[in-house]
């Protein structure tokens, strides 16, 4: 059984896949407690893999995003295989502190303060910018590097930082700008 906060259908609002219709499986629970987290960890229902797959099957998008909280605390290789059997591409948004199950198609590592990243490779690295030192993340092999303002409050600071670090890109929370989930 997995504690699921919600399953919903929307557009991916952040990072490489911005604008892509996606089914989101938001898990409850995390091994870190960030002040800016958008998940209410006390919410959620226990669901088995069959129930999760049945809910996901209601939506037409091929892109599925495992998010949280910290999804790697609950996601199993068999859930990923079940999503693949439905013809889905499986992406995960993780803080990178836990080993991931095999079979995930796209890994977004979004490290947070207080967590030691164990992932050595990700498809994209997305850091919520709080003016922190990025050196602990320089060894993560990735093709795409993003910084994201914290709840849109420090966008100008992000832009100034990016102008000094042109190998990075800006990721905005476009779902919040568009007022969608």
C-alpha positions as a Markdown table, in Angstrom:
| # | Residue | x | y | z |
|---|---|---|---|---|
| 1 | Unk | 0.0 | 0.0 | 0.0 |
| 2 | Unk | 1.1 | 3.5 | -0.8 |
| 3 | Unk | -0.1 | 6.8 | 0.7 |
| 4 | Unk | -1.3 | 8.9 | -2.2 |
| 5 | Unk | -2.1 | 12.6 | -1.6 |
| 6 | Unk | -3.8 | 12.9 | -5.0 |
| 7 | Unk | -3.9 | 11.8 | -8.6 |
| 8 | Unk | -4.8 | 14.5 | -11.1 |
| 9 | Unk | -4.5 | 15.5 | -14.8 |
| 10 | Unk | -2.9 | 18.8 | -15.8 |
| 11 | Unk | 0.0 | 20.3 | -17.7 |
| 12 | Unk | 3.5 | 19.9 | -16.4 |
| 13 | Unk | 4.4 | 23.3 | -15.1 |
| 14 | Unk | 8.1 | 23.0 | -14.5 |
| 15 | Unk | 11.4 | 22.0 | -16.1 |
| 16 | Unk | 12.1 | 20.3 | -19.4 |
| 17 | Unk | 8.5 | 18.9 | -19.9 |
| 18 | Unk | 6.7 | 22.3 | -19.2 |
| 19 | Unk | 3.5 | 22.4 | -21.1 |
| 20 | Unk | 3.1 | 18.6 | -21.5 |
| 21 | Unk | -0.2 | 17.1 | -20.6 |
| 22 | Unk | 0.6 | 14.8 | -17.6 |
| 23 | Unk | -1.0 | 12.6 | -15.1 |
| 24 | Unk | 0.4 | 13.4 | -11.6 |
| 25 | Unk | 0.6 | 10.9 | -8.8 |
| 26 | Unk | 1.4 | 12.9 | -5.7 |
| 27 | Unk | 2.6 | 10.8 | -2.8 |
| 28 | Unk | 2.3 | 11.9 | 0.8 |
| 29 | Unk | 5.3 | 11.8 | 3.1 |
| 30 | Unk | 8.9 | 13.0 | 2.8 |
| 31 | Unk | 12.2 | 12.4 | 4.5 |
| 32 | Unk | 12.8 | 16.2 | 4.4 |
| 33 | Unk | 10.5 | 19.1 | 5.6 |
| 34 | Unk | 11.0 | 22.1 | 3.4 |
| 35 | Unk | 9.2 | 25.3 | 4.4 |
| 36 | Unk | 8.0 | 25.9 | 0.8 |
| 37 | Unk | 6.7 | 22.4 | 0.1 |
| 38 | Unk | 3.3 | 22.4 | -1.7 |
| 39 | Unk | 2.2 | 18.9 | -0.4 |
| 40 | Unk | 0.1 | 18.5 | 2.7 |
| 41 | Unk | 1.7 | 15.4 | 4.1 |
| 42 | Unk | -1.0 | 14.6 | 6.6 |
| 43 | Unk | -3.4 | 14.2 | 3.7 |
| 44 | Unk | -3.7 | 11.1 | 1.5 |
| 45 | Unk | -5.3 | 7.7 | 1.2 |
| 46 | Unk | -3.7 | 4.3 | 1.2 |
| 47 | Unk | -3.9 | 2.8 | -2.3 |
| 48 | Unk | -2.6 | -0.4 | -3.8 |
| 49 | Unk | -0.9 | -0.5 | -7.2 |
| 50 | Unk | -4.1 | -1.8 | -8.9 |
| 51 | Unk | -6.1 | 1.2 | -7.6 |
| 52 | Unk | -3.4 | 3.6 | -8.7 |
| 53 | Unk | -3.2 | 2.1 | -12.2 |
| 54 | Unk | -7.0 | 2.1 | -12.5 |
| 55 | Unk | -7.1 | 5.8 | -11.6 |
| 56 | Unk | -4.3 | 6.7 | -14.0 |
| 57 | Unk | -6.1 | 4.7 | -16.8 |
| 58 | Unk | -8.9 | 7.3 | -16.7 |
| 59 | Unk | -6.6 | 10.0 | -18.4 |
| 60 | Unk | -5.4 | 10.1 | -22.0 |
| 61 | Unk | -1.8 | 11.5 | -21.4 |
| 62 | Unk | 1.1 | 9.2 | -21.9 |
| 63 | Unk | 3.3 | 11.2 | -19.5 |
| 64 | Unk | 3.0 | 10.3 | -15.8 |
| 65 | Unk | 4.8 | 12.2 | -13.1 |
| 66 | Unk | 5.5 | 10.6 | -9.8 |
| 67 | Unk | 5.9 | 13.5 | -7.3 |
| 68 | Unk | 5.3 | 14.3 | -3.7 |
| 69 | Unk | 6.5 | 14.7 | -1.0 |
| 70 | Unk | 9.2 | 12.3 | -1.8 |
| 71 | Unk | 7.9 | 9.6 | -4.2 |
| 72 | Unk | 11.0 | 7.4 | -3.9 |
| 73 | Unk | 10.0 | 6.4 | -0.4 |
| 74 | Unk | 7.0 | 4.5 | -1.8 |
| 75 | Unk | 7.3 | 3.9 | -5.6 |
| 76 | Unk | 8.0 | 0.3 | -6.6 |
| 77 | Unk | 9.4 | -1.3 | -9.7 |
| 78 | Unk | 6.1 | -3.1 | -10.2 |
| 79 | Unk | 4.2 | 0.2 | -10.2 |
| 80 | Unk | 6.6 | 1.6 | -12.8 |
| 81 | Unk | 6.1 | -1.6 | -14.9 |
| 82 | Unk | 2.4 | -1.4 | -14.6 |
| 83 | Unk | 2.5 | 2.2 | -15.9 |
| 84 | Unk | 4.7 | 1.1 | -18.8 |
| 85 | Unk | 2.2 | -1.7 | -19.6 |
| 86 | Unk | -0.4 | 1.1 | -20.0 |
| 87 | Unk | 1.9 | 2.7 | -22.6 |
| 88 | Unk | 3.0 | 5.5 | -20.2 |
| 89 | Unk | 6.3 | 7.3 | -19.9 |
| 90 | Unk | 7.2 | 7.5 | -16.2 |
| 91 | Unk | 8.9 | 10.6 | -14.8 |
| 92 | Unk | 9.8 | 11.2 | -11.2 |
| 93 | Unk | 10.5 | 14.4 | -9.3 |
| 94 | Unk | 12.8 | 13.4 | -6.4 |
| 95 | Unk | 15.0 | 15.1 | -3.9 |
| 96 | Unk | 17.6 | 12.5 | -4.8 |
| 97 | Unk | 18.2 | 11.2 | -1.3 |
| 98 | Unk | 17.0 | 7.6 | -2.0 |
| 99 | Unk | 17.8 | 5.0 | -4.6 |
| 100 | Unk | 15.2 | 4.8 | -7.3 |
| 101 | Unk | 13.4 | 1.7 | -8.6 |
| 102 | Unk | 14.5 | 0.5 | -12.1 |
| 103 | Unk | 12.6 | 1.5 | -15.2 |
| 104 | Unk | 11.9 | 5.2 | -14.6 |
| 105 | Unk | 12.1 | 7.0 | -17.9 |
| 106 | Unk | 12.9 | 10.5 | -16.8 |
| 107 | Unk | 14.5 | 11.6 | -13.5 |
| 108 | Unk | 14.2 | 15.2 | -12.2 |
| 109 | Unk | 16.5 | 15.6 | -9.2 |
| 110 | Unk | 15.5 | 18.6 | -7.1 |
| 111 | Unk | 17.9 | 18.5 | -4.1 |
| 112 | Unk | 16.8 | 20.3 | -0.9 |
| 113 | Unk | 18.6 | 21.5 | 2.2 |
| 114 | Unk | 19.2 | 18.9 | 4.8 |
| 115 | Unk | 19.3 | 16.0 | 2.4 |
| 116 | Unk | 22.3 | 14.1 | 1.1 |
| 117 | Unk | 21.9 | 13.4 | -2.6 |
| 118 | Unk | 22.7 | 9.8 | -3.5 |
| 119 | Unk | 21.8 | 10.0 | -7.2 |
| 120 | Unk | 24.8 | 10.3 | -9.4 |
| 121 | Unk | 22.9 | 10.9 | -12.6 |
| 122 | Unk | 19.5 | 12.5 | -13.6 |
| 123 | Unk | 17.9 | 13.7 | -16.8 |
| 124 | Unk | 17.5 | 17.2 | -15.2 |
| 125 | Unk | 18.6 | 18.9 | -12.1 |
| 126 | Unk | 16.2 | 21.5 | -10.8 |
| 127 | Unk | 17.1 | 23.6 | -7.8 |
| 128 | Unk | 14.7 | 25.8 | -5.9 |
| 129 | Unk | 16.9 | 28.9 | -5.6 |
| 130 | Unk | 17.4 | 30.3 | -2.1 |
| 131 | Unk | 20.9 | 31.7 | -2.7 |
| 132 | Unk | 22.5 | 28.4 | -1.6 |
| 133 | Unk | 25.8 | 26.9 | -2.6 |
| 134 | Unk | 25.4 | 24.6 | -5.6 |
| 135 | Unk | 28.8 | 22.9 | -5.3 |
| 136 | Unk | 27.4 | 19.8 | -3.6 |
| 137 | Unk | 25.4 | 19.1 | -6.8 |
| 138 | Unk | 28.2 | 19.7 | -9.4 |
| 139 | Unk | 29.0 | 16.0 | -9.6 |
| 140 | Unk | 25.5 | 15.0 | -10.6 |
| 141 | Unk | 25.7 | 14.0 | -14.3 |
| 142 | Unk | 22.8 | 15.7 | -16.2 |
| 143 | Unk | 22.0 | 17.2 | -19.5 |
| 144 | Unk | 19.6 | 19.9 | -18.2 |
| 145 | Unk | 20.2 | 22.3 | -15.2 |
| 146 | Unk | 17.4 | 24.6 | -14.0 |
| 147 | Unk | 17.0 | 27.0 | -11.1 |
| 148 | Unk | 13.5 | 27.9 | -10.0 |
| 149 | Unk | 12.4 | 30.9 | -7.9 |
| 150 | Unk | 11.0 | 29.9 | -4.5 |
| 151 | Unk | 7.2 | 30.4 | -4.9 |
| 152 | Unk | 8.0 | 33.2 | -7.4 |
| 153 | Unk | 9.3 | 35.4 | -4.7 |
| 154 | Unk | 12.9 | 35.8 | -5.8 |
| 155 | Unk | 12.7 | 35.8 | -9.6 |
| 156 | Unk | 14.9 | 38.8 | -10.0 |
| 157 | Unk | 17.6 | 37.2 | -7.8 |
| 158 | Unk | 17.4 | 34.1 | -10.0 |
| 159 | Unk | 17.7 | 36.1 | -13.2 |
| 160 | Unk | 20.8 | 37.9 | -11.8 |
| 161 | Unk | 22.3 | 34.5 | -10.8 |
| 162 | Unk | 21.6 | 33.0 | -14.2 |
| 163 | Unk | 23.3 | 35.8 | -16.0 |
| 164 | Unk | 26.5 | 34.9 | -14.2 |
| 165 | Unk | 25.9 | 31.1 | -14.7 |
| 166 | Unk | 24.8 | 30.7 | -18.4 |
| 167 | Unk | 25.0 | 26.9 | -18.3 |
| 168 | Unk | 21.8 | 26.9 | -16.2 |
| 169 | Unk | 18.2 | 27.7 | -17.3 |
| 170 | Unk | 15.3 | 29.3 | -15.6 |
| 171 | Unk | 12.3 | 27.2 | -14.7 |
| 172 | Unk | 9.1 | 29.0 | -13.7 |
| 173 | Unk | 6.1 | 27.4 | -12.1 |
| 174 | Unk | 3.9 | 28.0 | -15.1 |
| 175 | Unk | 1.0 | 26.0 | -13.6 |
| 176 | Unk | 0.8 | 28.7 | -10.9 |
| 177 | Unk | 1.0 | 31.5 | -13.5 |
| 178 | Unk | -1.8 | 29.8 | -15.5 |
| 179 | Unk | -3.7 | 29.2 | -12.3 |
| 180 | Unk | -4.0 | 25.4 | -12.9 |
| 181 | Unk | -3.0 | 22.5 | -10.7 |
